[in-house]
Structure formats: C-alpha cells, structure tokens
Amino acid sequence: MNQTSSILQVYTDGACEGNQFDQNYGGWAAIILENNSILHQTSGSTKNTTNNRMELLAVIRALQIIVRNKLHESHIIHIFSDSAYIVNCFAQKWYIKWKKNNWSNSQGKPVLNPDLWKALLSLVERCNFQFIKVKGHSGNKYNEMVDQLAVSAIKELKLLGK
C-alpha cells in the first residue's frame, strides 16, 4: 500500500429482536463509503440468532465485498461499530489469545461464535484496517442508517414469515 491510499469508511450494525429467546429474529447491515459517498450498502437477516452474531456478520459481509472488489489493495479501511464486543476484541487483541488457547477464552471456556470470528479474522488479515468505536443511537448519520437497515431486515423477515 502506498502513501496515497485512500480511506474506506465502513459502518456496520447488528440487531436482534427477542435476543433472550430461542425463537427470535436478527438483522445486520453495512455501508461502505469513500469520500462520504456510499459505494455499497448491504443487509440481511436470520432467525434464531444473537445480537453478537449479527454484529459480526455485518462486518464480515462488508469485508467480503471489499475483498471481492479488491478495494483492500488500495485503501485503508476504517470500520465503525457500536459493538464493544468487536471493537474491544481487536483493540485488546483477544483473538491472539483465543487462537493460542485453541479458541478458549481467559476463563477456559469456549469462545462464542468461533465460526464467525475465524471468518472475520481471515478477512482482516488481508486488510490494512482499524476498528473505531461509535456510540450507538447518538446521532451519527451512518451508524443510524445501518441500524435502520438492520431493523428493516428483521421486519422484512418477519413479514415473510420465514
């Protein structure tokens, strides 16, 4: 990557309605921007999930688009998330210990969502990235947009009755 690399801004969010119940609905969304112009937005939903899985899936789907389009080769990627779970994992490098401990956490218990963490790590290893924590529901334009997209994905799934 050269000195003139531009920055992609990636906003992600996950949502889960009825997170505490076995039968629930989850949604995720991501927006990819360059120079405050939206390059791509994506969202989706699933049943019987968790909020953390939806947060992870949002980042994974965004990075898949970036890698598929080779944008990671010429851009620095700033990933904005309101998920402390994700941001802290990278800021505090939890994933290094998880991998070293065969996907067990500091209490010796299995790491939750190892399938998604492994998928995410395989993508970020290809990228020059930085995770940036944003406060959810605080008026950040793009954070609010991805929240609305994730919630809309849940509503659509419920309407379809799937």
Phi, psi and chi 1 to 4 in degrees:
 res  aa     phi    psi   chi1   chi2   chi3   chi4
   1 MET       -  136.5 -169.4  148.8  -29.4      -
   2 ASN   -97.4  175.4   59.3   42.3      -      -
   3 GLN   -64.2  -22.5  -65.2  -77.2   -3.9      -
   4 THR   -94.5   14.1   59.8      -      -      -
   5 SER   -57.6  136.0  -63.3      -      -      -
   6 SER   -91.7  170.0   59.9      -      -      -
   7 ILE  -105.9  131.3  -65.0  174.0      -      -
   8 LEU   -96.8  134.3  -74.0 -178.1      -      -
   9 GLN  -103.5  129.2  -64.9  174.7  -60.0      -
  10 VAL  -122.9  120.5  178.3      -      -      -
  11 TYR  -107.8  131.4  -75.8   83.0      -      -
  12 THR  -133.0  153.6   64.9      -      -      -
  13 ASP  -158.4  152.1 -161.0   19.0      -      -
  14 GLY  -128.1  153.6      -      -      -      -
  15 ALA  -143.3  151.3      -      -      -      -
  16 CYS  -145.4  122.1 -169.0      -      -      -
  17 GLU   -94.2  118.8 -172.6  177.2  -67.2      -
  18 GLY    80.5   35.0      -      -      -      -
  19 ASN   -50.5  -32.3 -163.2   43.9      -      -
  20 GLN   -82.4   -6.1   68.8  -84.6   25.1      -
  21 PHE  -108.0  154.0  -57.7  112.5      -      -
  22 ASP   -65.4  -40.8  -72.0  -20.1      -      -
  23 GLN   -95.5  100.7  -61.2  -66.5  -43.1      -
  24 ASN  -143.5 -179.8   62.7   35.9      -      -
  25 TYR  -129.8  133.4  -62.7   88.5      -      -
  26 GLY  -124.4  151.9      -      -      -      -
  27 GLY  -138.3  155.0      -      -      -      -
  28 TRP  -140.8  158.1   57.7  -92.3      -      -
  29 ALA  -156.9  154.3      -      -      -      -
  30 ALA  -147.7  144.3      -      -      -      -
  31 ILE  -127.5  130.9  -64.5  174.8      -      -
  32 ILE  -111.2  126.0  -57.5  167.1      -      -
  33 LEU  -125.7  151.3  -56.8  108.0      -      -
  34 GLU  -135.8  127.8 -176.4  175.0   26.7      -
  35 ASN    52.9   43.5  -61.3  -37.7      -      -
  36 ASN    60.1   21.4  -70.4  -41.1      -      -
  37 SER  -115.6  128.8 -178.5      -      -      -
  38 ILE   -70.7  121.2  -64.6  175.7      -      -
  39 LEU   -89.2  -37.1  -63.8  178.3      -      -
  40 HIS  -159.3  145.1 -164.2   87.6      -      -
  41 GLN  -137.6  145.5   71.3 -179.1   43.1      -
  42 THR  -147.6  153.4 -175.2      -      -      -
  43 SER  -156.8  165.6   62.0      -      -      -
  44 GLY  -167.8  179.9      -      -      -      -
  45 SER  -151.9  164.8   57.0      -      -      -
  46 THR  -158.7  160.0 -170.3      -      -      -
  47 LYS   -96.8  159.2  -77.3 -179.5   72.8  172.5
  48 ASN    53.7   66.2  -53.3  -32.7      -      -
  49 THR  -138.9 -165.3 -170.1      -      -      -
  50 THR  -133.4  162.0   66.3      -      -      -
  51 ASN   -60.7  -42.6 -169.8   68.4      -      -
  52 ASN   -62.7  -38.1  -76.1  -22.3      -      -
  53 ARG   -63.7  -39.0  -73.6 -171.0   69.6   79.2
  54 MET   -68.8  -38.9  -64.9  -63.9   90.5      -
  55 GLU   -60.3  -46.0  -64.7  -79.5    1.7      -
  56 LEU   -64.2  -44.1  -75.0  162.2      -      -
  57 LEU   -63.1  -34.8 -162.2   53.6      -      -
  58 ALA   -61.0  -45.0      -      -      -      -
  59 VAL   -67.5  -43.2  179.0      -      -      -
  60 ILE   -59.1  -48.3  -69.7  166.5      -      -
  61 ARG   -62.8  -39.1  -67.0  -63.8 -176.2 -115.5
  62 ALA   -64.2  -46.5      -      -      -      -
  63 LEU   -68.3  -31.6  -69.9  176.8      -      -
  64 GLN   -61.1  -41.3  -73.6  172.6  -28.7      -
  65 ILE   -64.4  -44.9  -68.7  165.5      -      -
  66 ILE   -61.8  -46.3  -71.1  167.2      -      -
  67 VAL   -68.7  -43.8  168.8      -      -      -
  68 ARG   -58.2  -36.3 -176.4  172.6   49.9 -113.8
  69 ASN   -93.3    8.3  -68.7  -63.9      -      -
  70 LYS    58.9   23.1  -58.5 -175.8 -174.2  -59.2
  71 LEU   -69.8  -24.2  -63.7  170.6      -      -
  72 HIS   -67.4  -18.0   65.8  -64.2      -      -
  73 GLU   -76.7  -20.0  -64.7  175.0   -1.2      -
  74 SER  -129.4    9.5   57.9      -      -      -
  75 HIS  -134.8  148.3  -67.5   80.3      -      -
  76 ILE   -88.4  138.4  -62.6  166.1      -      -
  77 ILE  -113.1  118.3  -57.5  164.4      -      -
  78 HIS  -102.0  115.8  -71.4  176.2      -      -
  79 ILE  -104.2  115.2  -55.9  166.4      -      -
  80 PHE   -98.6  125.6  -64.1   85.8      -      -
  81 SER  -142.8  146.6  174.7      -      -      -
  82 ASP   -95.3    9.8   59.4   15.2      -      -
  83 SER   -91.6  107.1  169.7      -      -      -
  84 ALA   -61.1  -33.6      -      -      -      -
  85 TYR   -54.0  -47.0  178.8   56.6      -      -
  86 ILE   -79.4  -50.3  -65.9  173.8      -      -
  87 VAL   -60.2  -44.9  174.5      -      -      -
  88 ASN   -66.6  -34.1  -70.8  -17.2      -      -
  89 CYS   -57.1  -42.9  176.0      -      -      -
  90 PHE   -82.9  -38.3  -73.2   95.4      -      -
  91 ALA   -64.8  -39.2      -      -      -      -
  92 GLN  -100.3    2.8  -61.9  174.0   25.7      -
  93 LYS    55.3   40.6  -57.4 -161.7 -176.8  -49.0
  94 TRP   -56.8  -38.8  -62.5  -17.8      -      -
  95 TYR   -58.1  -29.5   62.5   93.9      -      -
  96 ILE   -64.8  -46.4  -66.9  172.0      -      -
  97 LYS   -68.3  -38.2  -69.4  179.1 -175.3  168.6
  98 TRP   -58.2  -48.4  -67.8  -13.9      -      -
  99 LYS   -63.6  -43.6  -73.1  168.1   62.7  171.8
 100 LYS   -62.3  -35.4 -176.8  179.3  173.3 -176.0
 101 ASN   -95.8   25.8  -65.4  -32.4      -      -
 102 ASN    55.3   46.6 -161.4   26.8      -      -
 103 TRP    62.0   40.5  -66.9   95.4      -      -
 104 SER  -115.0  147.3  -66.5      -      -      -
 105 ASN   -86.4 -174.6   64.0   23.2      -      -
 106 SER   -65.4  -18.7   59.3      -      -      -
 107 GLN   -91.7    3.2  -69.4   81.5   37.6      -
 108 GLY    81.2    6.6      -      -      -      -
 109 LYS   -91.6  153.5  -64.2  178.8 -178.3  173.5
 110 PRO   -60.1  138.9  -20.7   30.7      -      -
 111 VAL   -65.6  135.6  170.3      -      -      -
 112 LEU   -73.4  144.2  -62.2  176.2      -      -
 113 ASN    62.2   41.3  -51.4  -52.9      -      -
 114 PRO   -61.3  -30.5   23.9  -33.5      -      -
 115 ASP   -61.1  -43.2   56.6  -31.4      -      -
 116 LEU   -76.0  -37.1  -64.6  179.0      -      -
 117 TRP   -62.7  -42.2  -79.5  113.2      -      -
 118 LYS   -63.6  -42.0  -71.1  173.5 -174.0  177.2
 119 ALA   -63.1  -43.2      -      -      -      -
 120 LEU   -64.8  -45.3  177.9   54.9      -      -
 121 LEU   -62.5  -36.8  -69.6  172.8      -      -
 122 SER   -65.2  -28.4   74.5      -      -      -
 123 LEU   -81.0  -45.7  -70.5  162.8      -      -
 124 VAL   -68.3  -24.6  -63.3      -      -      -
 125 GLU   -62.3  -21.9  -72.1  170.8   -6.3      -
 126 ARG   -89.4   -9.6  -57.4  178.1 -167.9 -174.6
 127 CYS  -117.5  153.9  -56.1      -      -      -
 128 ASN   -93.3  102.3 -177.9   -4.7      -      -
 129 PHE  -131.8  162.2   70.8   95.0      -      -
 130 GLN  -146.5  131.3  176.8 -177.5    4.1      -
 131 PHE   -90.8  136.1  -81.9   89.1      -      -
 132 ILE  -128.2  126.3  -59.4  165.0      -      -
 133 LYS   -80.7  130.2  177.5   80.8  167.7   81.8
 134 VAL  -119.4  148.7  -67.3      -      -      -
 135 LYS   -80.1  126.8 -174.6  174.1 -179.1  178.6
 136 GLY   -68.4  148.3      -      -      -      -
 137 HIS    54.3   40.2  -50.5  -72.2      -      -
 138 SER  -116.8   12.8   63.5      -      -      -
 139 GLY    94.1    1.6      -      -      -      -
 140 ASN   -67.6  119.0  178.2  -62.2      -      -
 141 LYS   -50.3  -52.7  176.4 -178.0  176.5  178.2
 142 TYR   -77.8  -30.4  -64.1  111.0      -      -
 143 ASN   -65.4  -39.2 -177.7 -102.8      -      -
 144 GLU   -66.3  -38.5  -63.4  -69.0  -18.3      -
 145 MET   -63.5  -45.2  -75.4  176.0   68.4      -
 146 VAL   -69.1  -32.6  -72.0      -      -      -
 147 ASP   -62.3  -45.8  176.7   67.7      -      -
 148 GLN   -63.9  -39.0  -70.2  170.4    4.2      -
 149 LEU   -65.1  -41.2  -73.0  168.6      -      -
 150 ALA   -65.9  -42.7      -      -      -      -
 151 VAL   -66.2  -39.4  170.2      -      -      -
 152 SER   -64.0  -36.6  -68.5      -      -      -
 153 ALA   -63.3  -37.4      -      -      -      -
 154 ILE   -64.4  -47.2  -68.6  171.5      -      -
 155 LYS   -59.4  -41.5  -70.8  177.7 -177.7  173.8
 156 GLU   -64.2  -42.2 -173.8  175.1  -38.9      -
 157 LEU   -62.7  -41.7  179.7   64.0      -      -
 158 LYS   -65.5  -39.4  -72.1  173.9   75.4  174.8
 159 LEU   -63.2  -36.9  -76.0  173.4      -      -
 160 LEU   -73.5  -16.3  -65.6  172.9      -      -
 161 GLY    68.1   26.2      -      -      -      -
 162 LYS   -86.6      -  -69.2 -174.8  177.1  179.0
